[in-house]
């Protein structure tokens, strides 16, 4: 199965409170009216400029093993390796909100409108994560329809650059997935264009395969530990 997914922009518009939290203003602190106005303006700009789109491609364990090995720069031990080897189904994915939002962010910073530029950047980042989640949800629904997923199962996504999967793994991922079909290109530095894009693998299998401790050598340098948050929600 290979599918290009047009994601409704309304489904990836974050809430004001979420954006303020991303800007360091927690929910228990009341933001001033001007800050809320800037957040609302950023969301309005995003809704007019963004065109979320994703692509998903199923592959076998043998195929993903080749993608995952990449250029041989992965950590010796990685939760991604352990999880995919015990998985039932795998799919590569990439999503983007396309270039116009990124251009507008750059323009705002160039015009020294740092408040709105920073707020729009936060909106775009959160929306890209939501687009990735929408793609994961699409794959879950696909597996449910063909009888490959039930309540005993779990599904999570992982990206190059995290969990011991070296960022240079992007090259083989892109060679297999052809994310250029939805307007995403890969730089020599392995960063994606547009910058507000996410790629990786969606892994489906028994819930217990996603249970691991963040005690790997590279976990100490991770700023988010987002994989642990997602797996905890899955296992609770």
C-alpha positions in Angstrom: 0.0 0.0 0.0 1.2 3.4 -1.0 -1.0 6.5 -0.4 -0.7 10.2 -0.7 -2.9 11.8 2.0 -4.3 15.3 1.7 -4.8 16.4 5.3 -7.5 18.9 6.0 -5.9 22.1 7.4 -8.6 22.4 10.0 -7.6 19.1 11.5 -4.1 20.3 12.3 -4.7 23.8 13.7 -3.5 23.8 17.3 -5.3 25.5 20.1 -4.1 28.9 21.5 -3.3 27.3 24.9 -1.1 24.7 23.3 0.9 27.4 21.4 1.3 29.6 24.4 2.6 26.5 26.3 5.1 25.9 23.5 6.2 29.5 24.0 6.9 28.9 27.7 3.5 30.1 29.1 2.0 27.3 31.0 -1.8 26.9 31.4 -1.9 28.0 35.0 -0.5 31.4 34.0 -2.9 33.9 32.4 -1.3 35.4 29.3 -2.0 39.1 28.6 -4.4 40.1 25.9 -1.7 41.1 23.4 0.0 37.8 23.6 -3.3 36.0 23.0 -3.9 38.3 20.0 -0.6 37.4 18.5 -1.2 33.7 19.0 -4.6 34.0 17.3 -3.1 36.0 14.4 -0.4 33.4 13.9 -3.1 30.6 13.8 -5.1 32.7 11.3 -2.1 33.2 9.0 -1.3 29.5 9.3 -4.8 28.4 8.3 -4.6 30.5 5.1 -1.2 29.4 4.0 -0.8 25.8 5.1 -1.5 22.8 2.8 -0.8 19.7 4.9 0.0 16.6 2.9 1.5 13.2 3.7 2.7 10.1 1.9 2.8 6.6 3.4 4.4 3.4 2.0 4.2 -0.1 3.5 7.3 -2.3 3.4 8.5 -5.6 4.8 10.9 -6.1 7.7 13.7 -7.0 5.3 13.1 -3.8 3.3 13.0 -1.7 6.4 16.2 -3.3 7.7 18.0 -2.0 4.6 16.4 1.5 5.1 17.2 1.5 8.8 20.9 0.5 8.4 21.2 3.5 6.2 24.9 4.5 5.9 26.0 2.4 8.9 26.0 5.3 11.4 23.3 4.0 13.8 24.1 3.3 17.5 25.0 -0.3 18.1 21.9 -0.8 20.2 18.6 1.0 19.5 15.0 0.6 20.6 13.9 1.1 17.0 15.9 -1.9 15.9 14.5 -4.1 18.7 10.9 -2.9 18.1 10.8 -3.2 14.3 12.2 -6.8 14.5 9.3 -7.8 16.7 6.7 -5.8 14.8 3.7 -7.0 12.7 3.5 -4.2 10.1 5.7 -1.3 9.0 5.2 1.8 6.9 7.5 4.7 6.0 5.9 8.2 6.0 6.6 11.8 5.4 4.4 14.9 6.0 4.8 18.6 5.4 2.7 21.7 5.7 4.4 22.9 2.5 6.6 25.9 1.9 4.4 29.0 2.1 4.2 29.0 5.9 8.0 28.7 6.1 8.5 31.6 3.7 6.1 33.8 5.8 8.0 32.9 9.0 11.3 34.0 7.4 9.7 37.2 6.1 8.4 38.1 9.6 11.8 37.6 11.1 13.4 39.7 8.3 10.9 42.5 9.0 11.9 42.3 12.7 8.4 41.1 13.7 9.9 38.6 16.1 6.8 38.1 18.3 4.5 37.1 15.4 7.3 35.2 13.6 8.1 33.2 16.7 4.4 32.5 17.3 3.8 31.4 13.7 6.9 29.2 14.0 5.4 27.5 17.1 2.1 27.1 15.3 3.7 25.5 12.3 5.8 23.1 14.4 2.8 21.9 16.4 0.7 21.6 13.3 3.4 19.5 11.6 3.4 17.1 14.6 -0.4 16.9 14.3 0.0 16.1 10.6 2.4 13.3 11.5 -0.2 12.0 14.0 -2.9 12.2 11.4 -0.8 10.0 9.1 -0.2 7.5 11.9 -4.0 7.5 12.6 -4.6 6.8 8.9 -2.3 3.8 8.9 -4.0 2.5 12.1 -7.4 2.8 10.4 -6.0 1.0 7.3 -4.7 -1.9 9.4 -8.0 -2.1 11.3 -10.0 -2.3 8.0 -7.9 -5.3 6.7 -8.0 -7.0 10.1 -4.4 -6.4 11.0 -4.9 -4.3 14.1 -7.0 -4.6 17.3 -7.1 -3.4 20.9 -4.2 -5.7 21.8 -2.0 -3.9 19.4 0.0 -0.7 19.5 1.3 1.7 16.9 4.1 4.3 17.1 6.2 6.4 14.8 10.0 7.0 15.0 12.2 9.4 13.0 15.8 9.4 11.9 17.9 11.5 14.3 16.2 10.0 17.4 16.4 6.8 19.4 19.7 5.7 18.0 18.6 5.9 14.4 21.2 8.2 12.8 19.9 11.2 10.8 21.8 10.0 7.8 19.2 7.3 7.5 17.1 9.9 5.8 18.9 9.2 2.5 17.7 5.6 2.1 14.3 6.5 3.6 13.8 9.1 0.8 15.2 6.8 -1.9 12.5 4.3 -0.9 9.6 6.6 -0.1 10.0 9.3 -2.8 8.8 12.1 -0.6 9.5 14.5 -3.4 6.1 13.5 -4.7 4.6 15.7 -2.0 7.2 18.5 -2.3 9.7 17.4 0.3 13.4 17.3 -0.7 16.4 16.3 1.3 19.5 18.5 1.7 23.0 17.1 1.8 22.9 17.9 5.5 19.9 15.5 5.8 17.6 18.4 6.8 14.3 18.5 4.9 12.9 21.2 2.7 10.3 22.6 3.7 11.8 22.7 7.2 8.3 22.0 8.7 8.3 18.4 7.6 8.6 15.1 9.5 9.6 11.7 8.1 10.1 8.3 9.7 8.6 4.8 10.1 5.3 3.8 11.7 5.6 0.5 13.5 2.6 -1.7 14.5 2.7 -4.7 16.8 1.9 -6.0 20.2 1.9 -3.3 22.8 4.6 -4.9 24.8 7.2 -4.5 22.1 7.1 -0.7 22.7 8.1 -1.0 26.3 11.7 0.0 26.9 13.6 2.2 29.4 15.3 5.4 28.3 18.7 4.2 29.5 20.5 4.0 26.2 23.7 6.0 25.9 22.1 8.5 23.6 19.0 9.1 25.8 20.9 11.4 28.1 21.4 13.9 25.3 17.7 13.8 24.2 15.9 17.1 25.0 12.3 15.8 24.7 12.1 12.0 25.6 8.9 12.2 23.4 9.2 8.5 22.6 8.7 7.7 26.2 5.7 9.9 26.5 4.1 8.3 23.5 4.8 4.7 24.6 3.6 5.4 28.1 0.2 6.6 26.7 0.1 3.5 24.6 0.8 1.2 27.5 -1.4 2.9 30.1 
